[in-house]
């Protein structure tokens, strides 16, 4: 019997996953339909399709991880455990890279640049995006698939699939598999996180400079560029807060096993990990005018349908 705190946390995660499925599915559907209708796609929409699809898969892995921790023995098989871990890490790293490129694109389009290198990037960023996305998939593969050759030592069955107590090896402390896993995880997350922080710093610096230039105008004048800066900054900072929180929670889950007695830590980590892809999908809909308009139209259509049904 699972402790009540874990049952509550799993119910919360289930709600988060449903919200995430709907949010990421909505983002993918809207951008894909627009792509089919117009026969062309913008760089931002292309990133959003890659990002929402990867988030969708990421949430599937979160649910499978919860199921594997407490409900089934099949994931304790070394081969299955390693395959699942490699897929989870690949999708997680790819999703982080896609988010980073989205904010890099916003940053390059918003800020005014004078340096030759930054100006060349600004002029070519749209053409570069497909290659950056493909490169992200390649880098994510390099930083995740080596997990297939790491032998996990924490509470795994023998290759026979017999998961009886006498056929498992449970190691409560740190071992080499933990270190390799964390090394791969840190390696895949470090560079996109640093790039996201640099992007947020450039946006904040650009906003500060632009605000100083606008001080000579009447206070009642509202510069729309300031609103664009603020929306981008709020979006990227919320993303960083969500991801760093999820980053810590995923490390705690990585070090946890089905034999862990610290149920509160596991429960909180599960909720925080599940919140990242769900909440960020909602933020992306809110800050994107096209997605927000499509969502309003969907709600209006749904309300009209309900009224017709009631009549």
N, C-alpha and C positions, 0 to 999 in steps of 0.2 A: 504494500500500500504506500503510495507516494505521500509525503508530508503536505499539509495544506498550503504552505507557502509556495511549493512548486506547482501545485494544481492551479493556484491563482495566477502565478506567473505564466503558465502555459496557456491559460485562457486569455490573458492580456496579449501574449505573443500571437495567438490565433487571430485576435481582432486586428492586430498590427499587420499581420500577413494579408488578411482580407483587404484592408485599406490599401496596402502596398500593391496587391494584385490589381485592384481597381484603378489606382492612380497610375501605376506604370503601364498597365494595359491601355488606359485612356491616352496617355502620352504617345505610345507606339501607334495606336489606331489613328489618332488625329493626324500625326505627321506622315504616316504611311498613306492615308487617304489623300492628303494634299499632294503627296509625291506622285501618286498614280494619276490624279486629276490634272495636275499642271505639267507632268512629264519632266519635271525638274525639282531639285531639292536644294535648299540653302545649307551652308556649312553647319549652322546651329541646329537645324532640324535633323541633319544626318547624325550629329553627335547625340541628340536627344533620343533618336531611335536606338542607337547602340547602347546608350546609357540605360534607358528604361528596360530594354530586353535583358541586359546583364543583371539589372536589379531584380527583375522577375525571376531569373534563374537563381540568383543569390538567395532570395527568400524561400525558394524551394529547398535549397541546401540547408537553410536554417531549420526548417520544419523537419527535414530528414535527420539533422543532427540531434534535435530534441528527441525524436523517435528512437534514435540509436542509443542515446544515453540511458534510457530507462525502460524501454519497451521491447527491445529485440536483441538477440544475440548475433545476428548475421553480420552486423557492423563491427563486431569484435574479431572477426576473421581478419588477419593481417592484410591480405590482398584487397579485400573490400574496403577496409579502413583506409588504406593508402590511396586507393583510387578515388574514394569520396573526398578525402582530404586534399588531393591534388586539384580536383574539380572546384571545390570550395575556394581554395586559395587562388586559382586562376581567375574565377569569376570576380572574386573580391578585388584582386589587383587590377583587373581590366576595368571594373566599375570605377575604381578610384582614378585611374588614368583618364577615363572618359569625362568624369566630372572636372578634372583638372583642365583638360583641353577646352571644355565648355567655358570655363571662367577665363582662361587665357584668351579665347576668342572675344569674349565680352570686353576684357581689359584692353586688348589691342584696338578694338573698334571704338572704344570710348575715349581713351586718353589721347592727348596730343603729343606726338613724339617729334623730336628734332634730330636725334642721332641717326646716322646713316643706316646702321644695322637694324635698329628697331623700325625704321621707316620701310626698309625692304621687307621685313617680316609682316608689317601691316599691309603692304601691297600684295603679298603673296599668301597670306594666311588661309584664304578661302581655297586655294589650289592645294595647299599643304595638308589640310584637314584629313582627306581620305588616307593619305600616306601616314599621318600621325596616328590615326585610328588603327591601321594595319600594324604599324610599328608597336603600338600599345599591346595588341594581341600577341605579338612575337615576344615582347619583353615579359609579359605576364606568363607566357609559356615557360620561358627560361627561369623565372623565379618561382614557379609552382610545380612543374612536372618532375624536377629532381626529387620531390617527395615520394615518388613511386619507388625510388631506390633506397629510401630510408626505412629501416626496420623498426617499427614501433614496439616498445617494450611495455606499454602501460595497459594492463588488463586486456590482453588480446588472446584469442583462442589459438590453438594449434591449427595447422593447415587442414587437419581432418574435419574441422567444423564442430568438434565435440567441445561444448562450452561448459562442461561441468567444472566445479570449483577446483578439482585436482588437475585440470588441464589448462589452467590459466596462469599467467604470470602477472602478478600485481606488484608494482613498484611504487611506493608512495612518494619517494623523493624524485629529484631531478635525475635525468639520465641523458645519454647522448642524443636520443631521438627528440627529446624536448628541445635541446639546444639547436639542433639542425632545423627543427620546425620553426622556432622563433627567429633564427637567422634568416631563413627564407622569407618569413613574414615581414620582418623589418626591412630586408633588402627590397622587397617589392613595394613597400609603402613609403619608404624614405624619400625618394626623389619626387614623386607626384605631390606628396605633402609639402615638401620644401617649395616646389614650384607654385603650389596653391597659396602658400604664405607670401611668397614674393609678389604674386599677382595681387593679393589683397593689399599689400604694402604700396604697390604702385597705384592702385585705385584710390587709396586713402590720401596718398601724396598728391595725386592729380586733383582730387576734390579740394584739398586744402589750398593748393595754388589757385584753382579756379575761383574759390570763394574769396580769396584775397583780391583777385582782379575785379570781382563784382562789387566790392565794398564801396566803390565810387558811385554806384548807381543808387537810385531811390530804394529805400528799404521795402517798399510795397511791391517792387518788381520781383517776380519769381522766375528765375532762370530754369528752363526745363532741363538743361544739362546737369544741374545739381540733383534734380530728381532721379535722373538716369544713374548718376554716380551712387546716390544713396541706395537705390534698389539693388544695384550690382554688389555694393559693399555688404548690405544686409544679407543678401543671398549667399555670398561666399563665406562670410563669417559664420552664418548659421550652419553652412555645410561643414566648415572646419570644426565647430563645436560638436556637431552630431558625429562626425567621423572619428575625432579624437576620443570621444566617449565610447563609441563602438570599438575603436582600436584597443582601448584598455580592457573593455568587457570581453572581447574575443580572445585576448591573451589569457585572461582568467579562465575562460571556457576551455582553451587549449590545454591548460594545465590541470583541468578538472577531469575526473573520470566518473563512471557510474557508481563508484564506491565512495565518492566524496561525501563527507558528513556536513560540510558547510553549506547547508541548503539555501540560506539567505543569500550568500555570495553568488551561488549558481543562479538563483531565481532573478536577482537584480541584473546579473550579467546577461541572462537570456532576454529580459525585457529591453535593456539598453541596446543590445545587438539587433533585435527585431525592429526597434524604433527608427534606426538610421535610414534604411532604404524606403520605409513607408513615409516618414515625416518629410524627408527630402523631396519625394515625388510630389507631395502637396505643395511644398515651397516652390518647386519648379512650375507648377500650374499657376500659382498665384502671381509670380513675377513675370511670366510670359504672357503678353497681351493676347496672342493668338490662341493659346491654350485656355486662357481665362474666358475669352469670348466663346469658344467652343463649349466650355463647361457650362456657361450661362445658358446657351442655346439648348444644350442637352437637358438642363434642369427645367427650362420653360416647356420643352416638348414633353417631358415626363409629367409636369404639373397639368398640362392641357389634357394629356392622356388620362390622368386620374380623374379630372373633372368630367370628361366624356363618359368614363366608366360609371361614375356616380350618378350621372344623369340617366 
